[in-house]
């Protein structure tokens, strides 16, 4: 980020009206400061929280787009956002290459 380091990684399911919990942000801030002591890290009072959309049950949408032939969708991995995309790519690769998929993707077909 241009203004410094953005440390992120917690998820809290509380709805859209609740304020950010600074204690959770403080944990990330302190860890970032310990690992990267020379980095410019936001000072106290500069904490920010954004809403992160999630699909029901954290089940991602995976498979062909119904209205655009040839387009494959792979989004909505939710909280396990860094661990889900690699297995998803393995699921979609055969279809992208014109082969039969190696798994039934019907459970991931909503919202297409």
FIZA-720878 format. One record per residue: x, y, z of N, C-alpha, C, O in turn; residue in one letter; residue number from 0. Coordinates in pm, 1 decimal, always signed. Example, Ala and Ser with C-alpha at 12.3 -4.5 7.8 and 13.67 -1.06 7.14 Angstrom:
// FIZA-720878
+----------+----------+----------+----------+----------+----------+----------+----------+----------+----------+----------+----------+------+------+
:       nx :       ny :       nz :      cax :      cay :      caz :       cx :       cy :       cz :       ox :       oy :       oz : resn : resi :
+----------+----------+----------+----------+----------+----------+----------+----------+----------+----------+----------+----------+------+------+
:  +1319.0 :   -569.0 :   +780.0 :  +1230.0 :   -450.0 :   +780.0 :  +1320.0 :   -330.0 :   +780.0 :  +1423.6 :   -331.9 :   +846.5 :    a :    0 :
:  +1285.0 :   -225.0 :   +708.0 :  +1367.0 :   -106.0 :   +714.0 :  +1290.0 :     +3.0 :   +787.0 :  +1340.9 :   +113.8 :   +803.9 :    s :    1 :
+----------+----------+----------+----------+----------+----------+----------+----------+----------+----------+----------+----------+------+------+
END
This chain:
// FIZA-720878
+----------+----------+----------+----------+----------+----------+----------+----------+----------+----------+----------+----------+------+------+
:       nx :       ny :       nz :      cax :      cay :      caz :       cx :       cy :       cz :       ox :       oy :       oz : resn : resi :
+----------+----------+----------+----------+----------+----------+----------+----------+----------+----------+----------+----------+------+------+
:    +85.6 :   -117.3 :     +0.0 :     +0.0 :     +0.0 :     +0.0 :    +90.4 :   +123.8 :     +0.0 :   +198.8 :   +121.5 :    +58.2 :    x :    0 :
:    +46.7 :   +229.0 :    -63.6 :   +127.7 :   +350.5 :    -70.1 :   +152.8 :   +411.8 :    +66.7 :   +261.9 :   +463.0 :    +92.1 :    x :    1 :
:    +53.1 :   +407.5 :   +155.9 :    +65.4 :   +472.2 :   +285.1 :   +129.8 :   +388.3 :   +392.7 :   +147.4 :   +436.0 :   +504.8 :    x :    2 :
:   +165.5 :   +265.6 :   +363.0 :   +225.9 :   +178.6 :   +463.7 :   +184.8 :    +34.9 :   +443.5 :   +153.0 :     -7.2 :   +332.3 :    x :    3 :
:   +185.7 :    -38.8 :   +550.1 :   +152.5 :   -181.5 :   +547.4 :     +6.9 :   -199.2 :   +586.2 :    -41.0 :   -136.1 :   +680.4 :    x :    4 :
:    -63.1 :   -284.5 :   +514.1 :   -198.7 :   -320.2 :   +555.9 :   -192.8 :   -462.8 :   +606.8 :   -168.8 :   -556.3 :   +530.5 :    x :    5 :
:   -214.8 :   -478.6 :   +735.4 :   -219.0 :   -611.3 :   +796.6 :   -365.3 :   -649.0 :   +810.4 :   -444.8 :   -574.1 :   +867.3 :    x :    6 :
:   -400.0 :   -764.4 :   +758.8 :   -539.2 :   -806.5 :   +764.0 :   -543.4 :   -956.2 :   +786.7 :   -446.2 :  -1027.4 :   +761.2 :    x :    7 :
:   -655.1 :  -1002.0 :   +834.1 :   -665.8 :  -1145.4 :   +846.8 :   -766.5 :  -1196.3 :   +946.7 :   -773.7 :  -1317.5 :   +967.2 :    x :    8 :
:   -843.8 :  -1112.4 :  +1009.4 :   -944.7 :  -1164.6 :  +1100.8 :  -1081.9 :  -1146.4 :  +1039.7 :  -1105.0 :  -1054.0 :   +961.6 :    x :    9 :
:  -1171.6 :  -1234.3 :  +1075.5 :  -1309.6 :  -1226.9 :  +1030.2 :  -1397.4 :  -1236.7 :  +1153.2 :  -1375.3 :  -1321.0 :  +1240.2 :    x :   10 :
:  -1496.1 :  -1151.0 :  +1159.9 :  -1589.3 :  -1152.1 :  +1272.0 :  -1729.6 :  -1141.6 :  +1215.1 :  -1761.6 :  -1044.7 :  +1146.3 :    x :   11 :
:  -1812.6 :  -1239.2 :  +1243.0 :  -1948.5 :  -1243.0 :  +1190.6 :  -2041.4 :  -1172.0 :  +1288.7 :  -2088.8 :  -1232.7 :  +1384.7 :    x :   12 :
:  -2067.3 :  -1043.7 :  +1264.8 :  -2149.9 :   -965.4 :  +1357.5 :  -2255.1 :   -881.5 :  +1287.1 :  -2327.3 :   -807.9 :  +1354.3 :    x :   13 :
:  -2267.2 :   -888.8 :  +1157.1 :  -2363.4 :   -806.5 :  +1085.5 :  -2300.6 :   -678.4 :  +1035.4 :  -2179.7 :   -658.5 :  +1047.2 :    x :   14 :
:  -2382.6 :   -592.1 :   +979.6 :  -2331.9 :   -470.4 :   +915.2 :  -2331.1 :   -347.6 :  +1005.0 :  -2272.9 :   -245.7 :   +967.8 :    x :   15 :
:  -2392.8 :   -353.8 :  +1119.9 :  -2407.0 :   -234.6 :  +1204.0 :  -2302.8 :   -222.0 :  +1314.0 :  -2286.2 :   -113.1 :  +1368.9 :    x :   16 :
:  -2232.7 :   -327.9 :  +1347.9 :  -2137.4 :   -325.0 :  +1457.8 :  -2009.8 :   -252.3 :  +1417.4 :  -1966.5 :   -259.3 :  +1302.5 :    x :   17 :
:  -1951.4 :   -183.4 :  +1512.4 :  -1826.6 :   -109.7 :  +1488.3 :  -1707.3 :   -205.6 :  +1490.2 :  -1716.8 :   -318.3 :  +1538.9 :    x :   18 :
:  -1596.9 :   -158.6 :  +1436.9 :  -1473.3 :   -236.2 :  +1438.5 :  -1430.5 :   -262.3 :  +1582.4 :  -1454.6 :   -180.6 :  +1671.3 :    x :   19 :
:  -1366.8 :   -376.9 :  +1604.2 :  -1313.9 :   -411.0 :  +1735.4 :  -1164.8 :   -380.3 :  +1733.9 :  -1086.9 :   -453.3 :  +1672.7 :    x :   20 :
:  -1125.0 :   -273.9 :  +1800.2 :   -985.6 :   -231.4 :  +1793.7 :   -891.4 :   -333.7 :  +1855.8 :   -775.7 :   -342.5 :  +1814.6 :    x :   21 :
:   -937.4 :   -410.9 :  +1953.3 :   -848.3 :   -508.6 :  +2016.6 :   -799.8 :   -612.6 :  +1914.9 :   -685.6 :   -657.9 :  +1922.3 :    x :   22 :
:   -886.7 :   -650.6 :  +1819.7 :   -845.5 :   -745.1 :  +1716.3 :   -742.7 :   -680.8 :  +1622.9 :   -644.3 :   -744.0 :  +1584.4 :    x :   23 :
:   -766.4 :   -556.0 :  +1587.6 :   -671.7 :   -484.1 :  +1502.1 :   -539.2 :   -463.8 :  +1574.9 :   -433.0 :   -468.7 :  +1512.9 :    x :   24 :
:   -544.9 :   -441.5 :  +1703.0 :   -423.6 :   -420.8 :  +1784.1 :   -333.9 :   -545.3 :  +1777.9 :   -211.8 :   -532.2 :  +1770.0 :    x :   25 :
:   -392.4 :   -664.9 :  +1781.2 :   -313.1 :   -788.1 :  +1772.0 :   -234.3 :   -792.2 :  +1641.4 :   -115.6 :   -824.6 :  +1641.1 :    x :   26 :
:   -300.4 :   -759.4 :  +1531.0 :   -231.8 :   -757.2 :  +1401.5 :   -124.3 :   -649.2 :  +1397.4 :    -14.4 :   -671.6 :  +1346.7 :    x :   27 :
:   -156.9 :   -532.7 :  +1450.9 :    -62.3 :   -421.1 :  +1455.1 :    +64.1 :   -461.7 :  +1531.2 :   +175.5 :   -439.3 :  +1483.9 :    x :   28 :
:    +46.1 :   -520.8 :  +1648.1 :   +161.2 :   -558.3 :  +1730.3 :   +245.1 :   -666.6 :  +1663.4 :   +367.9 :   -662.6 :  +1670.3 :    x :   29 :
:   +180.4 :   -762.8 :  +1598.8 :   +254.8 :   -866.9 :  +1527.3 :   +332.5 :   -807.8 :  +1410.1 :   +448.6 :   -842.6 :  +1388.7 :    x :   30 :
:   +269.2 :   -718.5 :  +1334.1 :   +337.3 :   -655.5 :  +1220.6 :   +458.0 :   -575.0 :  +1267.6 :   +564.4 :   -579.2 :  +1205.8 :    x :   31 :
:   +441.0 :   -502.5 :  +1376.0 :   +550.9 :   -422.9 :  +1429.9 :   +666.6 :   -511.1 :  +1476.0 :   +782.8 :   -473.9 :  +1459.2 :    x :   32 :
:   +636.6 :   -627.1 :  +1533.7 :   +741.1 :   -718.7 :  +1579.8 :   +818.1 :   -780.2 :  +1463.5 :   +939.6 :   -798.1 :  +1471.8 :    x :   33 :
:   +747.5 :   -812.6 :  +1354.5 :   +810.3 :   -877.1 :  +1239.7 :   +879.7 :   -776.0 :  +1148.0 :   +984.5 :   -805.4 :  +1090.5 :    x :   34 :
:   +820.8 :   -657.1 :  +1135.0 :   +872.5 :   -554.1 :  +1043.8 :   +897.0 :   -423.6 :  +1119.9 :   +826.4 :   -325.3 :  +1097.1 :    x :   35 :
:   +995.2 :   -421.0 :  +1209.2 :  +1013.5 :   -302.8 :  +1293.4 :  +1046.9 :   -174.4 :  +1216.9 :  +1022.4 :    -65.1 :  +1267.9 :    x :   36 :
:  +1101.5 :   -185.2 :  +1097.1 :  +1138.2 :    -66.9 :  +1019.4 :  +1025.5 :    -16.2 :   +929.9 :  +1035.8 :    +92.6 :   +873.3 :    x :   37 :
:   +919.9 :    -92.5 :   +916.8 :   +810.5 :    -55.8 :   +826.5 :   +727.5 :    +57.8 :   +884.8 :   +715.6 :    +73.3 :  +1006.3 :    x :   38 :
:   +669.8 :   +137.3 :   +793.0 :   +575.1 :   +240.4 :   +836.2 :   +441.7 :   +172.0 :   +859.7 :   +379.0 :   +122.7 :   +765.9 :    x :   39 :
:   +398.9 :   +169.1 :   +983.5 :   +273.8 :   +103.5 :  +1020.9 :   +184.5 :   +207.9 :  +1085.6 :   +231.8 :   +291.9 :  +1162.2 :    x :   40 :
:    +55.9 :   +202.6 :  +1055.1 :    -39.5 :   +301.1 :  +1107.9 :    -26.2 :   +315.4 :  +1258.9 :     -9.8 :   +217.5 :  +1331.7 :    x :   41 :
:    -33.5 :   +436.3 :  +1302.2 :    -27.1 :   +463.2 :  +1446.0 :   -164.2 :   +446.7 :  +1508.4 :   -263.2 :   +427.6 :  +1437.7 :    x :   42 :
:   -170.1 :   +453.8 :  +1635.8 :   -295.0 :   +438.1 :  +1710.4 :   -404.0 :   +530.1 :  +1656.3 :   -377.7 :   +645.7 :  +1623.2 :    x :   43 :
:   -524.1 :   +479.1 :  +1647.8 :   -637.0 :   +556.7 :  +1599.6 :   -656.8 :   +547.2 :  +1449.2 :   -755.2 :   +599.3 :  +1396.7 :    x :   44 :
:   -564.0 :   +480.9 :  +1378.4 :   -575.1 :   +471.3 :  +1233.4 :   -628.8 :   +335.3 :  +1189.5 :   -613.8 :   +297.4 :  +1073.3 :    x :   45 :
:   -690.1 :   +262.8 :  +1279.9 :   -741.2 :   +131.0 :  +1245.0 :   -864.9 :   +143.4 :  +1158.7 :   -943.4 :   +237.2 :  +1172.5 :    x :   46 :
:   -880.7 :    +48.4 :  +1070.6 :   -991.3 :    +49.3 :   +976.1 :  -1048.8 :    -91.4 :   +967.4 :   -976.0 :   -189.7 :   +981.4 :    x :   47 :
:  -1178.3 :   -100.9 :   +944.4 :  -1241.7 :   -228.9 :   +922.9 :  -1334.9 :   -215.4 :   +804.2 :  -1406.3 :   -116.0 :   +791.2 :    x :   48 :
:  -1334.0 :   -313.9 :   +719.0 :  -1426.0 :   -315.4 :   +606.4 :  -1511.0 :   -440.5 :   +610.8 :  -1472.1 :   -541.5 :   +669.5 :    x :   49 :
:  -1625.1 :   -433.0 :   +549.4 :  -1712.5 :   -549.5 :   +544.5 :  -1667.8 :   -640.1 :   +431.8 :  -1637.6 :   -594.1 :   +321.6 :    x :   50 :
:  -1663.7 :   -766.8 :   +459.6 :  -1616.9 :   -865.4 :   +363.9 :  -1734.9 :   -953.5 :   +324.9 :  -1785.1 :  -1029.5 :   +407.8 :    x :   51 :
:  -1779.5 :   -944.6 :   +201.1 :  -1895.5 :  -1024.8 :   +162.9 :  -1863.9 :  -1174.1 :   +166.5 :  -1753.6 :  -1216.8 :   +132.6 :    x :   52 :
:  -1960.6 :  -1250.2 :   +207.3 :  -1947.5 :  -1396.3 :   +212.0 :  -2071.6 :  -1458.8 :   +151.4 :  -2181.4 :  -1403.9 :   +161.1 :    x :   53 :
:  -2053.5 :  -1571.8 :    +89.8 :  -2166.2 :  -1647.7 :    +38.3 :  -2217.2 :  -1740.6 :   +148.1 :  -2141.9 :  -1776.3 :   +238.7 :    x :   54 :
:  -2343.1 :  -1779.7 :   +141.0 :  -2398.4 :  -1869.0 :   +243.5 :  -2315.8 :  -1996.2 :   +258.9 :  -2284.5 :  -2063.3 :   +160.6 :    x :   55 :
:  -2281.2 :  -2028.3 :   +381.6 :  -2204.6 :  -2149.0 :   +409.0 :  -2061.3 :  -2144.1 :   +362.2 :  -1991.5 :  -2245.2 :   +369.1 :    x :   56 :
:  -2014.8 :  -2029.6 :   +314.7 :  -1879.0 :  -2013.4 :   +260.6 :  -1850.8 :  -2110.7 :   +146.0 :  -1735.6 :  -2147.9 :   +123.8 :    x :   57 :
:  -1953.9 :  -2151.7 :    +73.6 :  -1936.4 :  -2238.7 :    -42.8 :  -1920.1 :  -2148.6 :   -165.2 :  -2012.9 :  -2075.7 :   -200.3 :    x :   58 :
:  -1803.8 :  -2152.4 :   -230.5 :  -1780.0 :  -2061.9 :   -343.4 :  -1860.6 :  -2098.8 :   -467.2 :  -1910.4 :  -2210.6 :   -479.9 :    x :   59 :
:  -1872.3 :  -2002.8 :   -557.8 :  -1932.5 :  -2026.0 :   -688.7 :  -1819.8 :  -2072.2 :   -780.6 :  -1720.5 :  -2001.9 :   -798.9 :    x :   60 :
:  -1836.4 :  -2191.6 :   -838.2 :  -1733.9 :  -2250.4 :   -924.0 :  -1804.1 :  -2314.9 :  -1043.2 :  -1898.2 :  -2392.2 :  -1025.4 :    x :   61 :
:  -1759.4 :  -2284.0 :  -1163.0 :  -1813.9 :  -2349.9 :  -1281.1 :  -1842.9 :  -2253.3 :  -1393.9 :  -1807.3 :  -2135.7 :  -1386.5 :    x :   62 :
:  -1907.9 :  -2302.9 :  -1498.9 :  -1933.3 :  -2218.8 :  -1616.3 :  -2038.8 :  -2112.1 :  -1588.8 :  -2135.5 :  -2136.1 :  -1516.5 :    x :   63 :
:  -2019.1 :  -1994.6 :  -1646.9 :  -2118.8 :  -1886.6 :  -1637.9 :  -2232.8 :  -1922.0 :  -1732.7 :  -2209.5 :  -1960.7 :  -1847.3 :    x :   64 :
:  -2355.7 :  -1908.5 :  -1684.6 :  -2469.9 :  -1950.6 :  -1766.5 :  -2493.8 :  -1858.6 :  -1886.2 :  -2547.5 :  -1904.0 :  -1987.3 :    x :   65 :
:  -2456.3 :  -1732.3 :  -1878.2 :  -2487.7 :  -1637.9 :  -1986.5 :  -2369.8 :  -1605.4 :  -2078.3 :  -2387.5 :  -1540.5 :  -2181.4 :    x :   66 :
:  -2250.8 :  -1649.9 :  -2041.5 :  -2133.6 :  -1620.9 :  -2124.4 :  -2056.6 :  -1749.6 :  -2151.8 :  -1972.6 :  -1789.5 :  -2071.3 :    x :   67 :
:  -2084.0 :  -1814.4 :  -2263.4 :  -2015.9 :  -1940.6 :  -2295.0 :  -1864.4 :  -1924.1 :  -2291.6 :  -1810.0 :  -1825.4 :  -2341.2 :    x :   68 :
:  -1798.6 :  -2020.8 :  -2233.3 :  -1652.5 :  -2018.9 :  -2225.1 :  -1597.3 :  -1952.9 :  -2099.5 :  -1480.1 :  -1971.2 :  -2066.6 :    x :   69 :
:  -1680.0 :  -1876.6 :  -2029.0 :  -1634.2 :  -1811.1 :  -1906.7 :  -1655.5 :  -1904.1 :  -1788.5 :  -1763.8 :  -1960.3 :  -1772.2 :    x :   70 :
:  -1553.6 :  -1920.5 :  -1706.7 :  -1562.8 :  -2001.7 :  -1586.0 :  -1555.0 :  -1908.6 :  -1464.9 :  -1475.5 :  -1814.6 :  -1462.7 :    x :   71 :
:  -1637.1 :  -1935.5 :  -1366.2 :  -1641.4 :  -1854.4 :  -1244.4 :  -1572.9 :  -1927.8 :  -1130.6 :  -1581.7 :  -2050.0 :  -1119.3 :    x :   72 :
:  -1504.9 :  -1851.6 :  -1046.9 :  -1438.6 :  -1907.9 :   -928.4 :  -1422.3 :  -1794.3 :   -828.8 :  -1318.7 :  -1727.9 :   -826.0 :    x :   73 :
:  -1525.1 :  -1772.0 :   -746.7 :  -1517.5 :  -1663.8 :   -648.1 :  -1599.6 :  -1699.3 :   -526.0 :  -1678.4 :  -1793.8 :   -527.2 :    x :   74 :
:  -1579.8 :  -1621.8 :   -420.8 :  -1657.5 :  -1638.8 :   -298.7 :  -1597.3 :  -1738.9 :   -202.5 :  -1670.1 :  -1806.6 :   -129.9 :    x :   75 :
:  -1465.5 :  -1749.3 :   -200.8 :  -1400.0 :  -1845.0 :   -112.1 :  -1408.7 :  -1803.6 :    +35.0 :  -1378.4 :  -1883.8 :   +123.4 :    x :   76 :
:  -1449.4 :  -1680.7 :    +61.7 :  -1474.0 :  -1636.4 :   +198.8 :  -1352.5 :  -1646.8 :   +289.8 :  -1240.2 :  -1622.2 :   +245.8 :    x :   77 :
:  -1373.4 :  -1682.9 :   +415.8 :  -1262.4 :  -1684.5 :   +512.6 :  -1140.3 :  -1764.2 :   +469.2 :  -1028.6 :  -1718.3 :   +493.2 :    x :   78 :
:  -1154.7 :  -1882.0 :   +405.9 :  -1033.6 :  -1951.0 :   +362.1 :   -986.6 :  -1901.0 :   +225.5 :   -948.4 :  -1980.5 :   +139.6 :    x :   79 :
:   -989.5 :  -1769.6 :   +205.8 :   -962.3 :  -1709.3 :    +75.9 :   -827.1 :  -1738.1 :    +16.3 :   -812.6 :  -1731.2 :   -105.7 :    x :   80 :
:   -727.1 :  -1770.0 :    +96.1 :   -595.2 :  -1798.3 :    +40.9 :   -572.0 :  -1946.8 :    +16.9 :   -480.0 :  -1984.2 :    -55.8 :    x :   81 :
:   -654.3 :  -2031.3 :    +77.2 :   -634.2 :  -2174.4 :    +60.5 :   -730.0 :  -2236.7 :    -39.8 :   -703.1 :  -2346.2 :    -89.2 :    x :   82 :
:   -840.1 :  -2171.1 :    -71.1 :   -939.0 :  -2226.9 :   -162.8 :   -907.2 :  -2215.6 :   -310.5 :   -942.0 :  -2306.3 :   -386.1 :    x :   83 :
:   -842.8 :  -2108.7 :   -355.7 :   -822.8 :  -2092.5 :   -500.4 :   -739.3 :  -2200.6 :   -568.9 :   -769.5 :  -2235.9 :   -682.9 :    x :   84 :
:   -637.1 :  -2253.9 :   -505.4 :   -555.5 :  -2357.3 :   -571.6 :   -636.4 :  -2483.8 :   -598.8 :   -632.8 :  -2534.0 :   -711.1 :    x :   85 :
:   -709.6 :  -2537.9 :   -500.1 :   -794.5 :  -2653.6 :   -531.7 :   -903.0 :  -2619.4 :   -633.6 :   -940.1 :  -2703.5 :   -715.5 :    x :   86 :
:   -953.5 :  -2497.1 :   -628.8 :  -1055.0 :  -2455.1 :   -726.5 :   -996.1 :  -2457.8 :   -867.5 :  -1062.3 :  -2502.0 :   -961.4 :    x :   87 :
:   -874.0 :  -2411.5 :   -882.7 :   -808.2 :  -2413.9 :  -1013.9 :   -795.3 :  -2557.4 :  -1064.7 :   -813.4 :  -2583.4 :  -1183.7 :    x :   88 :
:   -764.0 :  -2650.4 :   -974.2 :   -754.6 :  -2791.1 :  -1013.6 :   -890.7 :  -2844.7 :  -1060.0 :   -898.3 :  -2927.8 :  -1150.5 :    x :   89 :
:   -998.3 :  -2795.5 :   -996.2 :  -1132.3 :  -2838.9 :  -1036.3 :  -1170.8 :  -2784.6 :  -1173.9 :  -1233.0 :  -2854.3 :  -1254.0 :    x :   90 :
:  -1133.1 :  -2659.4 :  -1200.2 :  -1173.0 :  -2594.6 :  -1324.9 :  -1082.3 :  -2626.3 :  -1443.6 :  -1125.9 :  -2616.7 :  -1558.4 :    x :   91 :
:   -959.2 :  -2663.2 :  -1418.4 :   -862.7 :  -2683.1 :  -1526.9 :   -911.4 :  -2780.4 :  -1633.7 :   -900.9 :  -2748.0 :  -1752.0 :    x :   92 :
:   -964.3 :  -2898.0 :  -1598.8 :  -1010.3 :  -2988.2 :  -1705.6 :  -1117.6 :  -2924.9 :  -1794.1 :  -1112.8 :  -2938.8 :  -1916.3 :    x :   93 :
:  -1213.7 :  -2856.1 :  -1734.2 :  -1320.9 :  -2793.6 :  -1813.6 :  -1264.5 :  -2685.4 :  -1905.0 :  -1307.1 :  -2672.3 :  -2019.7 :    x :   94 :
:  -1170.2 :  -2609.2 :  -1855.1 :  -1108.6 :  -2503.8 :  -1936.6 :  -1033.1 :  -2564.6 :  -2055.1 :  -1026.9 :  -2505.4 :  -2162.8 :    x :   95 :
:   -976.2 :  -2683.0 :  -2033.8 :   -901.3 :  -2751.7 :  -2139.4 :   -991.1 :  -2837.6 :  -2228.9 :   -941.6 :  -2910.9 :  -2314.6 :    x :   96 :
:  -1125.1 :  -2828.4 :  -2208.6 :  -1218.2 :  -2902.3 :  -2292.1 :  -1238.0 :  -3046.5 :  -2250.5 :  -1291.5 :  -3125.4 :  -2328.4 :    x :   97 :
:  -1196.8 :  -3083.6 :  -2130.5 :  -1212.0 :  -3219.7 :  -2080.1 :  -1324.8 :  -3224.7 :  -1978.4 :  -1372.4 :  -3121.1 :  -1931.8 :    x :   98 :
:  -1366.4 :  -3343.5 :  -1945.1 :  -1470.2 :  -3360.0 :  -1842.4 :  -1412.8 :  -3318.3 :  -1706.8 :  -1298.9 :  -3353.1 :  -1675.5 :    x :   99 :
:  -1489.0 :  -3244.6 :  -1626.2 :  -1438.4 :  -3206.7 :  -1494.2 :  -1415.1 :  -3330.1 :  -1407.6 :  -1480.0 :  -3433.0 :  -1426.6 :    x :  100 :
:  -1323.0 :  -3319.7 :  -1312.9 :  -1291.3 :  -3433.1 :  -1227.3 :  -1381.3 :  -3440.9 :  -1103.4 :  -1358.9 :  -3522.8 :  -1014.3 :    x :  101 :
:  -1483.3 :  -3354.7 :  -1099.3 :  -1577.6 :  -3354.5 :   -986.9 :  -1706.4 :  -3285.6 :  -1032.0 :  -1703.6 :  -3196.6 :  -1117.0 :    x :  102 :
:  -1817.8 :  -3327.0 :   -975.2 :  -1945.8 :  -3261.7 :  -1002.3 :  -1947.2 :  -3126.4 :   -931.8 :  -1931.9 :  -3119.7 :   -809.8 :    x :  103 :
:  -1965.5 :  -3019.3 :  -1007.4 :  -1963.1 :  -2883.9 :   -950.9 :  -2103.3 :  -2829.3 :   -924.8 :  -2118.3 :  -2709.6 :   -900.2 :    x :  104 :
:  -2205.0 :  -2913.1 :   -929.5 :  -2343.2 :  -2867.2 :   -913.9 :  -2365.6 :  -2792.6 :   -781.5 :  -2442.1 :  -2696.2 :   -777.3 :    x :  105 :
:  -2300.8 :  -2835.4 :   -675.9 :  -2318.9 :  -2768.8 :   -545.5 :  -2267.8 :  -2626.1 :   -547.1 :  -2305.9 :  -2546.0 :   -461.9 :    x :  106 :
:  -2182.9 :  -2593.3 :   -641.7 :  -2122.3 :  -2459.6 :   -651.2 :  -2186.8 :  -2375.3 :   -760.9 :  -2133.3 :  -2270.4 :   -796.8 :    x :  107 :
:  -2300.7 :  -2418.9 :   -814.6 :  -2359.0 :  -2356.5 :   -933.3 :  -2448.4 :  -2236.0 :   -906.2 :  -2488.2 :  -2169.3 :  -1001.6 :    x :  108 :
:  -2481.7 :  -2204.9 :   -782.3 :  -2574.5 :  -2095.2 :   -756.6 :  -2516.1 :  -1961.7 :   -801.3 :  -2394.8 :  -1948.4 :   -817.4 :    x :  109 :
:  -2600.1 :  -1866.6 :   -820.5 :  -2562.5 :  -1728.3 :   -855.6 :  -2497.6 :  -1715.6 :   -992.2 :  -2436.4 :  -1612.4 :  -1019.6 :    x :  110 :
:  -2507.6 :  -1812.7 :  -1077.2 :  -2443.1 :  -1801.1 :  -1208.0 :  -2542.1 :  -1750.8 :  -1307.6 :  -2508.5 :  -1733.7 :  -1424.8 :    x :  111 :
+----------+----------+----------+----------+----------+----------+----------+----------+----------+----------+----------+----------+------+------+
END
